[in-house]
Amino acid sequence: MVNVKEWEKKLRAEGFGRFFTWRDGPNASYPDHTHPVRTAHVILDGEMTLTSEGRTRTVKAGERLDVPANTIHSARMGPAGCLYLVGEEENCAR
């Protein structure tokens, strides 16, 4: 089981300040988009495939992927969907 509090503690030490969990259904997808700040995605359940800068990577429960600010990327969830923790950089202007 992935420990969300431990991940939040680790990410906070790396400069991430805003956290939320998100669930997407089976095979949900997001077309090319960007975020104004660096984000970290920790997979809690299921899997996510992220494509960015000509590379595609699939991550599963317990694994992490980071997306630099303003980087174009797309994502597709696995056949069982995906539950994930998102960390956003501390200087996130909202």
Secondary structure, DSSP 8 states (H G I E B T S, - for coil): ---HHHHHHHHHHTTEEEEEEEEE-TT-EEEEE--SS-EEEEEEEEEEEEEETTEEEEEETT-EEEE-TT--EEEEEEEEEEEEEEEEETT---
